[in-house]
Amino acid sequence: MPNAKKLSDDRHEQIPSLLTDLAAIVGTTNVLTKPSQQQSYVQGAIEAITDATVAVVIPHSLVALWRVINICAAADVIIIAQAANTGLTGGSTPNGDYDRPLIVISMQLLAGVHLLNDAAELIALPAATLQQLESTLTPLSREPHSVLGSSCVGASVIGGICNSSGGMLVQRGPAYTEMALFARRNASGAFELVNHLGLDLGTQPEEMLENLQAGTFNKVSNRTSNSNACTNHHYQHKVRDCEAGTPARFNNDPNGLYEASGSAGKVIVFAVRVATFAKPKNEQTFYISTNDADTLTTLRKKWLKSELKLPVSAEYMHKDYNDITMHYGRDTCLSMRKLPASKIGMLYRLQANIGYYLDKWHLPKTLPDRILQLSSRFMPTSLPAL
């Protein structure tokens, strides 16, 4: 058996050649090797503690992404595919010990949306965000599965599909589709491209990806010829079953796992096909307050068992959430109301870079947060009084 240390040394000797090959595809400016350059990509909500990150690579096209992952597979390095880097669990950033060199692939340049069937469905590319979908669909009186990430700002559509996001959505349930274009590694370790979008994109991987990114395909497709679903049609029945022995939603629910859906980083997703929904003409938000949790349980069960239409979304929030938001979150709420998601993402990256240098200068890297929190005391309140 080969010596483990020798294998590790051999891999590290290949890194200069690997970086040269990656730069030939995406350009040297899109291969980030310095910690100061990588900061906003390897640092998320959870602090990244690892020295295994060789580079952050930023492909400019789907074809470039395909070539990058194949080079990484040939070099046998670890790949972390990252869309918006807005998650709170650390799933899209490196953390801990790794047995091989690691490459973070940022999809931030791969935004794009293609409408299908008079906007009843759409194709979302890797960096397409919920806010991008909302701005595209609003003039058409349609809306996406989720309007705002339930735990983050600027969340990507594909990130939601891969992690079954949308726990607060009562009518639509977790993000789900059976129609996707993704790459998976086969038994020999090479990537193969799987097209389950229900669209004729060609036969060769690069041809398919060029056509997909350019929108060179039929925008009207016969849904009756394809039995795959691009939304969760069964969740409403499941959530109304109050006598079931399992919750309506739980982590790793096998009913929500299908290729890209629930894949959580195990495949590289190039695009998903998802349903859109008619935008309600009238919306109203209700705040229900009680000091007795049993009251909310009774309300929930009676509503679900009745013939009342289900609410679009519902969320339990402890009083402490209100208190924290009133004291520390006014700046965040104001930015969400006044700025587009792309600008908020830029602010997060700027904050991460400032934090890097503050830490390097032995200053508290949370200093920008503290300053914003202090200044937010003079901003308007963001929640109704209880």
Rosetta blueprint (number, residue, H / E / L):
1 M L
2 P L
3 N L
4 A H
5 K H
6 K H
7 L H
8 S H
9 D H
10 D H
11 R H
12 H H
13 E H
14 Q L
15 I H
16 P H
17 S H
18 L H
19 L H
20 T H
21 D H
22 L H
23 A H
24 A H
25 I H
26 V H
27 G L
28 T H
29 T H
30 N H
31 V E
32 L E
33 T L
34 K L
35 P H
36 S H
37 Q H
38 Q H
39 Q H
40 S H
41 Y H
42 V H
43 Q L
44 G L
45 A L
46 I L
47 E L
48 A L
49 I L
50 T L
51 D L
52 A L
53 T E
54 V E
55 A E
56 V E
57 V E
58 I L
59 P L
60 H L
61 S L
62 L H
63 V H
64 A H
65 L H
66 W H
67 R H
68 V H
69 I H
70 N H
71 I H
72 C H
73 A H
74 A H
75 A H
76 D L
77 V L
78 I E
79 I E
80 I E
81 A E
82 Q E
83 A L
84 A L
85 N L
86 T L
87 G L
88 L L
89 T L
90 G L
91 G L
92 S L
93 T L
94 P L
95 N L
96 G L
97 D L
98 Y L
99 D L
100 R L
101 P L
102 L E
103 I E
104 V E
105 I E
106 S E
107 M L
108 Q L
109 L L
110 L L
111 A L
112 G L
113 V E
114 H E
115 L E
116 L E
117 N L
118 D L
119 A L
120 A L
121 E E
122 L E
123 I E
124 A E
125 L L
126 P L
127 A L
128 A L
129 T E
130 L H
131 Q H
132 Q H
133 L H
134 E H
135 S H
136 T H
137 L H
138 T H
139 P H
140 L H
141 S L
142 R E
143 E E
144 P L
145 H L
146 S L
147 V L
148 L L
149 G L
150 S L
151 S L
152 C L
153 V L
154 G L
155 A L
156 S E
157 V H
158 I H
159 G H
160 G H
161 I H
162 C H
163 N L
164 S L
165 S L
166 G L
167 G L
168 M L
169 L E
170 V L
171 Q L
172 R L
173 G L
174 P L
175 A L
176 Y L
177 T L
178 E L
179 M L
180 A E
181 L E
182 F E
183 A E
184 R E
185 R E
186 N L
187 A L
188 S L
189 G L
190 A L
191 F E
192 E E
193 L E
194 V E
195 N E
196 H L
197 L L
198 G L
199 L L
200 D L
201 L L
202 G L
203 T L
204 Q L
205 P H
206 E H
207 E H
208 M H
209 L H
210 E H
211 N H
212 L H
213 Q H
214 A H
215 G L
216 T L
217 F L
218 N L
219 K L
220 V L
221 S L
222 N L
223 R H
224 T H
225 S H
226 N L
227 S L
228 N L
229 A L
230 C L
231 T L
232 N L
233 H L
234 H L
235 Y H
236 Q H
237 H H
238 K H
239 V H
240 R H
241 D L
242 C L
243 E L
244 A L
245 G L
246 T L
247 P L
248 A L
249 R L
250 F L
251 N L
252 N L
253 D L
254 P H
255 N H
256 G H
257 L L
258 Y E
259 E L
260 A L
261 S E
262 G L
263 S L
264 A L
265 G L
266 K L
267 V L
268 I E
269 V E
270 F E
271 A E
272 V E
273 R E
274 V E
275 A E
276 T L
277 F E
278 A E
279 K L
280 P L
281 K L
282 N L
283 E L
284 Q L
285 T L
286 F L
287 Y L
288 I L
289 S L
290 T L
291 N L
292 D L
293 A H
294 D H
295 T H
296 L H
297 T H
298 T H
299 L H
300 R H
301 K H
302 K H
303 W H
304 L H
305 K H
306 S L
307 E L
308 L L
309 K L
310 L L
311 P L
312 V L
313 S E
314 A L
315 E L
316 Y L
317 M L
318 H L
319 K H
320 D H
321 Y H
322 N H
323 D H
324 I H
325 T H
326 M H
327 H H
328 Y H
329 G L
330 R H
331 D H
332 T H
333 C H
334 L H
335 S H
336 M H
337 R H
338 K H
339 L L
340 P L
341 A H
342 S H
343 K H
344 I H
345 G H
346 M H
347 L H
348 Y H
349 R H
350 L H
351 Q H
352 A H
353 N H
354 I H
355 G H
356 Y H
357 Y H
358 L H
359 D H
360 K H
361 W L
362 H L
363 L L
364 P L
365 K L
366 T L
367 L H
368 P H
369 D H
370 R H
371 I H
372 L H
373 Q H
374 L H
375 S H
376 S H
377 R H
378 F H
379 M L
380 P L
381 T L
382 S L
383 L L
384 P L
385 A L
386 L L
